[in-house]
Amino acid sequence: MKKLLCVLLCCVLVLALGACSGQKLTAEALYRLVEEKTAAMESLDTHVDMTMDMTFTTDEGEETQQVLVTGDVKGEKINTADMRLAMPMTVSMPALDVTMPSDTYYADGYYLMELMGQRVKCALPLEEAIEQFQQNKIQSIDYVRDLQITKDEQSGLYRLSYRLDMDRALEAVGQYGGGAFSGFSEETDKLQWGDCDCTITADAEGNPAGQTMDMTFTVTEEAESVACKLHMEYAYNLIGADFTVEIPDPASFTEVDPELLGLAA
């Protein structure tokens, strides 16, 4: 179950990133503009905050736990041979008084991970790395329902609100995600999805400024279950700007089998 929860968190991050995926501007037209902008982006700098409230149910009763994740997602030369990605995050569990860094990177054909003081890496071909982070395939307008648009007259920005069809979206994750998601389709019988309500804030040209996602799901395995309620917020700082993503020295990481990081084909 722990492995499945980790996969789910990966899926949520990718899905969330993909959302930014005289004639009045319509909701569908703006959503497609956002898709075009994010599909063509060459660089990205965004901040993410995530709160997950979990209720564990076993034969011995119930236990609640909250997990907080905050950090940044940065990328340069995306979808090119020189692509570099950095996702420095901090994970905390207030009830246990635990706070720890959880950083991942990609550069020069290697996926790097730093967690709890351990630095590990594995070879990841560029094509697979691009496939894992190619968000426009993950959250298409085909998976969106109840799409609506409003405008903030003061800022001039538009707000798209919609509900994501999780069954179809996660089917796309299984089809396109590869690597970390390669075994996901085999686990979906353990999942029960609730609602997934999202918003995107963007200008009239489709440049995203922010995004939110609220979703619920339950994971059940034998006599145990975990009910999860997740809230995520993204704030976009720079998109398409020319900047450098800092990557730690790969030589300071120990190479391991890709399967240990969930990246085996």
Secondary structure, 3 states (H helix, E strand, C coil): CHHHHHHHHHHHHHHHHHHCCCCCCCHHHHHHHHHHHHHHCCEEEEEEEEEEEEEEEECCEEEEEEEEEEEEEEEECCCCCCCEEEEEEEEEEHHHCEEEEEEEEEECCEEEEEECCEEEEEECCHHHHHHHHCHHHCCCHHHEEEEEEEECCCCCCEEEEEEECHHHHHHHHHHHCCHHHCCHHHCHHHEEEEEEEEEEEECCCCCEEEEEEEEEEEEEECCEEEEEEEEEEEEEEEECCCCCCCCCCHHHCEECCHHHHCCCC
